[in-house]
Amino acid sequence: MERKLALITGASAGLGEAFARLLAGRGYDLALTARRTDRLEALAEALRLRSGVRTLTVGADLAEVDGPARILAHLEQQGRQVDLLVNNAGYGLPGAYADTAWPDQQAFLQVMVTAPCELAHRVLPGMVQRRFGRIINVASLAGLVPGAPGHTLYAASKGFLVKFSQSLHLEAKGQGVHVTALCPGFTYTEFHDVNGTRAQMSGATPSWMWMGADEVATRGYAAVEANRAVCVTGAPNRAIAAFAKLVPDAWALALMGSQAGKIRKV
């Protein structure tokens, strides 16, 4: 019998790589996709040799409109279907909204919102038919607190993923399909290196607020197996999310506005 297949986007580093290692250890075959094919190939080979699972790699840019369809078409050509989807690909777009170019924001929305929705929409019918499926949408604590200046669409896109996951979780209930929005806080990945905020973040946030990518992935997987609609990782992050719900919106928004400059480029 073929093993179940996990499709992980943004698998070449960070949380995507952590999910790949975790799921290979759980006996899943892997379909890994990202733009950096050299890193994908190296990771796929290492996991194949270590865990004995089959690994497929698909070089794709989810900023391209046909990206999700091309990924799934490639898997179909290999005779494979997706049993577990990790919508992990993402990045931050620094700066004030008016100072950015619209094509950059458009590509951002394609990667962060449209592509995850399309991939879920395309794999969900098969999951329902087989009475088994898992979908993890990597959102963020930023999607559960008020927006802040800078990286203007980031929190909005993550908030969208949270609501989308909650609705899909309810729709899929009782059909063998589990859907979870994973909401980590500060996580040790390449995310802040790519958007140029590593030094700024390191100086503004205490070490106890940070978690490792492997720990976040492990908690996300446990949450989707338990069929929890939303998983906020770490006690400090859960406290922040609860605080944001309890205080008046105007207070929380003012607090975000006063603190955002410490961790974001505006």
N, C-alpha and C positions, 0 to 999 in steps of 0.2 A: 504494500500500500504506500502511496505517496504521502509524505508528510503534508501537514497544512502549510500554507504559504503566507508569509507576512511581507507586506509592501511597506517600506519605510522611505519617506521623502526626506531630503536633506540629510542623507545618511553618511556623508563623508566625514563628519566631525560632530563634536558636541553631543547633544541629546540623541541625535539620530544614530550616531555610532554606538552610544550606550545602549539604546534599544536593540540595535543589531546584535551586540554581544549577548544581551539578556535573552532575546528570543531564540537565538541559536542554541543557547544553553537549555532552553525549554523545549527544544526539539523541532522548532519551526524551520522549514526552508525559507530562504530570504530572497526578496527582490529589492535591491538597493538602488536608489536613484538620487542623483545630484548632478550638478554641472561639472564637478571636478572628477573626471573619470579615472585619472591615475590613482587618486586616493581611494575611490570606490573599488577598483580592481584589487588593490593591495589589501583592503579590509576584507573583501569577499574571499580572497584566497586564504588569508589567515584564519577566518572563521570556518571555512570549509575543512582545512587541515586540522583545526583544533576540535571542532564539534562534529565533524562528519556529516554536515548538512549540505544540501545543494544550494548554491548561491547563484543568483542572476544579477547582472548589473545593467542599468539603463541610464545612459547619459542623457539628461534632459534639462531644459530650462523651463521652469513652471511659469516664468514671466511671458512665455509664448502661448498664445491662445490655444494652440493644438497640443500643448505639452501633455496634459492628462490623458487625452485620447491616444496619443502615440505611446505613452508608457503602457497602458493597458492593452493596446494592440500588440505590442511586443510580447507581453506575457501570454496573450492568447495564442500567438504563433508558436510559443513554447508549450502549448497545451496546459497552461496553468491558470488558476483562478485565485482570487485574493480572498483569504479567510480572515486576515487581520490587517487592518490599515492603520498606519501611524502617520497622520498628517503633521509632520514636524517642520518642514522647510519654512524658513522665515528669516527676517533680518530687520534692522532698524534703519530709518531714513532720517538722519540728523537735520536739525535746522528748523527755523520758523516756516510755517506753511507758505507764506507769501514769497519767501526767498528760494523756494524749490521750483524745479521745472515740472510741469504737469505730466509729461511722459514718464518721469521717474515715479511720480505718485500713482499713475495708472498701472505701471508695472508692479508696484508695491501691492496694490489692491488685487491684481491678478494672482500674485503669489500667495498672499495672506488670506484672501477671502474666496475668490472665485475658484481657484484650483482645488482647495480642500473640499469645497461644496461639490464640485464636479466629480472628483474622485469618489467621494462617498455616494453620490447619486448613481454612479456607474457600477459600483461594486455591491451596493445594498440589495438589489433584487436577487442576485445569486446567493447572497448570504441568507436571505429570508427563505428562499427555495430550499436550501440545504439545511435550514434550521440551525445554523451556526455562523456567527460572525462577531468580530470585535473591531470597534473603531475608536481610536484614541486621537482626539484633536488637541494638539499642544497649544493651549491658550496661554494665559499668564495672570499673575496677580494683578497686573495692570488693567485687566479687563473687569476687575471687581471693585475698583476704586475710582474716584473721579479722575477725569482727564487732566493732563498737565501740559504746559507749553513745551514745544519742541517735540520732535518725533510724532507729529500731530495725529496721524492716522493709526499709530501703533496700538494705543489703548482701545481705540474704536474697533479696530479689526479683531482684537482679542476678546473684547466684549461681545462682538458678533458671534465669534466661535463658541463662547459660553452659551449664549441663548440658542444658537443652532444645535449645539450638542444636547441641551436639555430637551428641546422639542423632539429631536430624533430619538433620544433615549425613551421618551414616552411613546412615540409611534412604534418603536421596535419591541416594546415590552411584550413578553410572552411569545416571542417568535424566535428565541434563541440568539438574538443579536443584542450585544451590549455596547453602549455608547457612553464615552466619558470625555469630559473636557478636563485636561490636565493643566493646572494653574500653578506653576512654580513661581517663586520669587527670584532673588538673585542666585544664579547658578554658574558654576565654574565651567564655561565653554568659551568658544572663540567669538561669541556674539559681540562683546564689548570691544574686542580687538578690531573686528571688522568695521564697526561704526566709529572707531576712534575715541571711545570714552573710557578705555581701561584705566588710565592713570587717574582720571577724574572720579571714577567709581571707587577705586581702591582707597582714595583719600577720604571719601565721604561716607563710606558704609563700614560698620564694624564686621569683623570676620564671622561672628556668630550668626549673622543674617544670611550667610552664603551656604549653599549646599552643593555637593558633587553631582555630576551628571548621572552617574551610576545609581545613586540613591534616589534621585528624582524619577528615573526610568523604572526602577523597581517598584516604587510606590504607585506610579501610574499604571503599571501592569496589574498590580494587586487590585487597584480600584476598578479597572475595567472587568477583571474576572469577577469581582464582587458586584458588578453592574451598578456602580455609583455614578450618578450623572455628572458630578463635579468633584474633583479632587484637588484641594489646595495643600501643597506639600510644606511641611514644617510648621511647628507651633508658632513661631513669630509671624509667619505669613497668614496663618489662620486667625491670629489675633488682630492683625492689620485689617483683614477682610471683614471681620466681625465689627471692628471699630468703625469702619466706613459705613456699615449699615445702621449703626446706632446713633451716630452724631448727625445733626442737621446737615443737609446737603451744602448749604452755603459755607458752613464751618469747614467741612471736609475739602471743599473746592479751594477755599482760601489757604488752607494748610498745604495742599498740593502746589498751589501757585507759589508759595513762599519757599518751598523746599526743592522744587524741580530743578532750579539752576545748579544745584549741587551735584546732580547726577546726569543731567542731560545737556546737550548742546542746543541752545535756543538762538 
